[in-house]
Amino acid sequence: MADPVVGSPRTPASHRRRALGVCLLLAASVLVGGLDLPAQGYEAFRYGMFGFTGGLLGILYAFALASRRVIWRPAGWTGTLLLVYWAAATAMMFRVLLPPPGLVQVGLAVLAAAAAGIIASRHDRDSAVMALGVVTVTMAVVRFALVPAFWSRSDLPNWGPLRIGASADALRDFFVAYAPERPASQALHFFALALWVAALWLQWEPPQSGAERASDPGPAAA
């Protein structure tokens, strides 16, 4: 019986090493992506995991990317473990990209779920990754550019007995409950996304086993 720690005899050592590197990068992405640096309050930093919406989107996108072979899945328990790591890291990616709770988050989450169907319908890996990139950039623009601009320019003063400012704050919270963060927080979030991309790049060309390398004719046989 095979040792579950060592892995299945059918899983080459090169595959296990590549899978370990991908898992470490994805774990680092989850760790860094949960860090926030609030601009208000007494907290120097805080850590938050992804929520229910981000978790569902992570599972959905992991399935869509695996169906297009964007995510490499070796045989055995190693492939299952990799899929769990990809789902968790992708869920944290959506935790970074989705704006705070409100109507804007609802609309973006629905559009992101619809975009997963588009990614799953792509005919090759390159077009699937390009569609994912479009979704990521669109959500980042809304999260880090549009929402702060809307929040800073939608304030109204109170005019005597007319509590217009309080009503404006309630209306803004209905659209997005924005909490300002320090600029360094965006650098941390970008680093988390970069770790996710590095994991994708590391497994883009899966390692070949000895039998696969022997059967490959190479450029000289062409």
Buried (B, 14 or more C-beta within 10 A) or exposed (E): EEEEEEBBEEBBEBBBEBBEBBBBBBBBBBEBBBBBBBEEEEEEEEEEEBBEBBBBBBBBBBBBBBBBEBBBBBEBEBBEBBBBBBBBBBBBBBBBBBBBBBEBBBEBBEEBBEBBEBBBEBEEBEBBBEBBEEBBEBBBEBBBEEBBEBBEEEEBEEEEEEEEEEEBBEEBBEBBBBEEBBEEBBEBBBBBBEBBBBBBEBBEEBBBBEEEEEEEEEEEEE
